[in-house]
Amino acid sequence: MTTTESRLSAGGPSEEPAPVVRTTAGAVRGRREEGLAVFRGIPFAAPPVGEARFMAPRPAHPWDGIRDAHAFGPPPPQDLGNLGGPGLLDVPEGDEWLTVNVWTPEPDPGAHRPVMVWIYGGAYKLGHSGSPGYDARHIATEGDVVVVSLNYRLGMEGFAFIEGAPANRALLDQVAALEWVRDNIEAFGGDPGQVTVFGESAGAGSIASLLSMPDAAGLFRRAIAQSVPGTFFSDALARDIGTALAAELGLRPTVADLSTIAPHRLTSAGETLSAKMLQRVDRWGQAAPTVTPFSPVVDGEVLPTSPWQALRSGSARDVDLLVGHNRDEYRLFVAMAGQLGQITDERAASALRLFAPGSDGEQAYRAAFPDASPSELYERVQTDWLFNMPTLHLAEAQRAGGGRAHVYELTWPAPGNGGALGACHALDIPLLFGTYGADLGLLLFAGGEPSAEALALSSRFRASWTAFARTGDPGWPAYDDEQRLVQVLDAEPVVTAYPEERSRRLWEGYEFLPLPLL
């Protein structure tokens, strides 16, 4: 049921009354903002603390009266220094981490607009739906859709192996949020039968997981996965890393031991271990250089198999899929480490030996890219291993399982740093949301006003994404094994055969399996 209150919403004059919507847990009052009704910080699950610590999410506590939904909920425990910088919204403290936010043109139960649910990235250890870079007003307004964003547990709280706790608690949080959407979004003007999940980086890895999870079946009709990371942990690797994480605190990786540590203190163990992971390449293999001790775990229960195996077996054949990557993904990480143009041939050779597929992977890459510099080889193999080939292979797995996938590649270079960043990781976020002056957009757009070219590409992103959410067609042909047509997003977008053919051939037949314990 939807009602309106006659008094004005807090935060400034408005000609319209503040919108009020009744959810399954109680009524919430949002705000009118730039032609939208916006609701922030609505609990979709109970705080995961006390007896609920490290457990699957539990239903939200109901409330009486009308709850103001004006402020984003608290960020999940993490190193908050990584959320700092200009543009960060003030957020309340507390343990109500599991909240959703809604942007809707109008909370009319009869509207039945398509629904888009955003899942943020951040290496499975960072992120907050209240980050200003995820302000969804442009998407909701231009696409005439309802947009939902959500928080989920991160780091040790959400992903670490803990004896006595379910694996992949963060993924279970996401399922609980999607169940909230199913049960409540009609009152906000959305269609619960037309839900699209979309996310980037770790958010795309989460979506790949949701496509594979029995618990998530039927909760969404379409999925958009931007820059899918190929890092999924085997159970043995997750247990070993979980033991190392707990050891940083002098504890065992058990619910009994770790429950004695305040949630925000656990993040320090993750940060400390991240800084030492490169010392464990001989034990953790390819997982070590990622310097994040967290990833979805193929535990055989919550996540029965890897996403590529699951999609090949048909787990998502009834879900429309849009996937893509950026041409120069790994360059962002090289730039943030201050190493652009400084990679030696020795470091390039080491990366090629560790990440290139096959026993002769290094030589195969050098032969395929004979004119590449050490820096270019270093970036190329890690771009391919971490993001581009997992993304492409997900589309191929979807096709093999009887489903349909549309593929894109972003090749437009970020204007920041004189264009040296190229089409790097995360560039798609400010382009999609239109948030050029927030979060990483400050680096990628150098804090300047976006050009007409950038604005046109940004508008194209939103038009394609919302068209896909509405119809399952983003405006270009589905990918197939013959023509391999993809949408190249640049100043002059074009549909063409997959541009990274040399990389595709190098990785043809490679299987992205859960990373092992060596």
TORLOBA-599947 format. One record per residue (C-alpha): residue in one letter; x, y, z. Coordinates in pm, whole numbers, plus 50000, padded with zeros to 5 digits. Example, Ala and Ser with C-alpha at 12.3 -4.5 7.8 and 13.67 -1.06 7.14 Angstrom:
% TORLOBA-599947
A512304955050780/S513674989450714/
% end
This chain:
% TORLOBA-599947
M500005000050000/T501305034749915/T500235066650089/T501555102050114/E502065124550411/S500965160550396/R503995173850582/L507085182050379/S510085159050381/A513025170350588/G515785185850386/G514105215250214/P510895228550066/S508955207549820/E505755212849632/E504835176349673/P504235156549992/A506895132350105/P506285097349964/V505405069750208/V505495032850117/R504525003050332/T507004974050323/T506654939850479/A508504952450789/G506824986350821/A506185019650649/V509025041750521/R509045078450428/G511325089450146/R512035122749980/R511165139849653/E514395147249468/E514645160449112/G511435144048997/L512095110849174/A510975095149498/V514105083749681/F514265060549980/R517545053050160/G518665029250432/I515695005150440/P516654973350631/F516194941650429/A517624919450703/A518354921351074/P521774934051186/P524174904251159/V525594908451508/G525334890051839/E523864855351787/A523384863651417/R527104870851367/F528564850751077/M525164834851013/A522904836350710/P520834868450706/R517674868950913/P514444888350846/A514474925350930/H512984935451263/P509564951151205/W508854986551326/D505775006351418/G504815039551270/I506635055150976/R510395052250953/D512285080350779/A514285066350488/H516395097250423/A519965085550496/F522005056850361/G522625028950609/P526055024250770/P528765008950550/P529564972550623/P532754968950831/Q535814976550618/D538834999150609/L536905031750593/G540035049950480/N539415034250141/L535995050750127/G537425085250196/G538085113649961/P536015142149820/G532355135149769/L531875108250033/L528455111950185/D528145114150561/V526735081050684/P525495070951025/E527315046451247/G525695014751372/D525204978251288/E522314981151040/W524624973150749/L522084953150549/T519964979850385/V518594988650043/N517975021649868/V515345028849603/W515115055149329/T511695054649159/P509885078348921/E506775073149131/P505855047849402/D502715037049221/P501874999949270/G500214999248929/A503215012448735/H505114979448698/R508344995448579/P511434974448515/V513664971148821/M517464973348819/V519364961449127/W522954974249161/I525634953349337/Y528834972649401/G532384960249358/G535504965649566/A537664934149569/Y535124917249798/K536484938050088/L535374973950011/G532184991049906/H529065009350016/S525845015349830/G525865051049961/S529035060249773/P528225091049561/G529535073949248/Y526485051049268/D523865078649270/A521235062949044/R519085093048963/H520205095648598/I519515058748534/A516085059848698/T515045092148525/E516345086048173/G515345049448166/D512015053148349/V513025024148572/V513145016848943/V516725013449069/V517654995349390/S521104993749549/L522114972549846/N524784966750106/Y526284932550175/R528864919950422/L532464922750310/G535844908250399/M535934884450693/E532304891250786/G531064882050439/F533544859350263/A536194843950489/F536094807150578/I534894804350938/E534274770451094/G530654767951211/A529404794850972/P527924791450622/A530214799750333/N529554829950111/R527534849250367/A527814880050145/L526124861649859/L523364850850096/D522924887550189/Q522464895549821/V519864868049790/A518024882350092/A518044916849930/L516624902149609/E513914884849813/W513114918949963/V512804932749609/R510504904049513/D508264910349815/N508264948549824/I509204964949497/E505684966049352/A504734991649618/F507605013549492/G506335012049133/G508434982649017/D507644949548851/P508924920249063/G508764898348753/Q511124920948557/V514214924448775/T517714929748632/V520784926548854/F523794947048744/G527214951748893/E530894957648826/S534104939348926/A533404921149255/G529764930549193/A529964912748857/G531634882949027/S528734882849271/I526274882848981/A528134854048816/S527724835949147/L524014844049171/L523544829548822/S524964797048963/M523214795549302/P520094774749364/D519074799849637/A518944827849378/A516934809449113/G513884828748999/L514784861249178/F515824880048862/R515084877948493/R518154895248350/A521744901448451/I524424926648353/A527974917548457/Q530634944148399/S534264932048419/V533764897448570/P536784886748781/G537904850848737/T538954846349099/F536864820449281/F538404801049569/S538364763649614/D537244751749955/A540804741150043/L542264775149950/A539524793650139/R540204772950451/D543924779750435/I543444817050385/G540814817750660/T543294801450897/A545904827650806/L543414855950858/A542474843851205/A546144838451290/E546764875651233/L544604880251544/G546124850851731/L542884831351694/R541434800951523/P539034805151226/T535974795451429/V532744812851515/A533594809251885/D536964826651851/L536124853651598/S532844863351762/T534894878052045/I536374904151808/A534444935651722/P533474936151352/H535514966651263/R538604951551424/L538454921551191/T539134943950893/S542664950451022/A543494913450986/G542434914450622/E544494945650552/T547564930950725/L547344898050536/S546724915850204/A550104932850242/K551834899250288/M550064877750029/L552834880549769/Q555044860950010/R552734830749970/V552734825449594/D554194790849649/R551114781249853/W548304803049719/G549444805449357/Q547554829749137/A545444841949429/A548464857349603/P549184886449362/T545544897849377/V546304909849731/T542724903849838/P542194873950066/F538494872949984/S536494858349696/P533384837049652/V534074801249761/V532984771149558/D531904752849872/G529604727549704/E526514740049885/V525824777449866/L527914778849548/P527894743349410/T530304748849116/S532144776948944/P529944800548739/W531464788648410/Q530654752448493/A527174761548614/L526264782148308/R527554755448071/S525214731148245/G522274754648186/S521844770448530/A520984804448376/R519564795048037/D516344813748123/V518184845648226/D519084871947964/L522754880648006/L524744911847911/V528474909947985/G531494930347891/H534854944147990/N537164973847936/R540104970647699/D542824981447944/E541424968448273/Y544664962348463/R546204996148381/L544285012148668/F546114990448921/V549494997348761/A548755034548771/M547585033949132/A550835016549223/G552775044449051/Q554315020248802/L553045031948464/G555825026448210/Q558165012448477/I557644974948432/T560854956348354/D561044926548123/E561824904948426/R558554914948592/A556674909848267/A558184875148230/S557214866248586/A553604877048525/L553454857848198/R554734826148364/L552204828948646/F549074838948454/A549344829348087/P547534796748002/G549444765347910/S552984753647971/D554334776747698/G552114806247790/E554924831547810/Q556204823847463/A552704822347322/Y551974857547450/R555264871147318/A554544855746978/A550974868946970/F552084904147072/P555554907046915/D555724945046934/A554464947947293/S556674964547553/P557254948147895/S554614971148043/E552124961847773/L552734924547819/Y552464927948198/E549154945948170/R547794924647887/V548204890748054/Q546734903048383/T543894921248209/D543124888948023/W543464865648323/L541644886648579/F538794902348380/N538574900048002/M538744862747941/P536564853648243/T533984877948106/L534104864447752/H534094828447872/L530984835648081/A529174846047763/E530404814747587/A529334792947880/Q525874808747872/R525564800447504/A526784764847559/G524134760347828/G521314770447597/G521044807047695/R521684840147523/A524354866247592/H525164900747456/V528794912447481/Y530434946647481/E533934961347512/L534664996747632/T537605011347437/W537105048747500/P540095061747701/A539655079348034/P540605116047996/G542415117048331/N546215116748347/G546465128547989/G544715097647859/A547445074347991/L544915053248181/G543265041147862/A539985022347890/C540895010648239/H539054992048512/A536035010048663/L535775036148385/D532355022048304/I530975032348646/P531045070448609/L529975066648246/L526975045448344/F525895065648647/G526945099748513/T528955106148831/Y532175120448687/G533135140248997/A532775112949257/D534835083549378/L537155070349103/G535525094148859/L537695121349014/L540805102748896/L539445090548565/F538015124248460/A540685145248636/G538015164248827/G537055183448512/E533785188348334/P532985159148104/S533315165747732/A530405163647490/E531925130847373/A531895117047727/L528315128447784/A527175111747462/L528865078847553/S527445080947906/S523945085547765/R524485055647535/F525485034147832/R522295042348019/A520085038447712/S521535004047634/W521454991747994/T517875002848059/A516684989847721/F518154956147814/A516374957648152/R513104964747975/T513304940947676/G516394918847703/D517874936047396/P520574962747451/G520534972747085/W523054949146924/P523054912346825/A523594883947069/Y527054868447074/D527584836246881/D530494813146803/E530664822546436/Q530514860346392/R531374868246759/L529714902446730/V530154926647018/Q529304963047081/V532474983847098/L531755014547311/D533885044047203/A533465079247069/E532015062646759/P530375030546885/V530365001746639/V529244965646631/T532094943546511/A533774910146562/Y535324906346907/P538344929946897/E540654910047127/E540954880446893/R544614873846974/S543804870347343/R540694849847271/R542734824447077/L545384822247349/W542704813747604/E540544791747382/G539764759647565/Y541024772747899/E538764764848194/F538324789348479/L538264766048777/P538284775049147/L541794785949245/P543554757149423/L545714754349731/L549104744049600/
% end
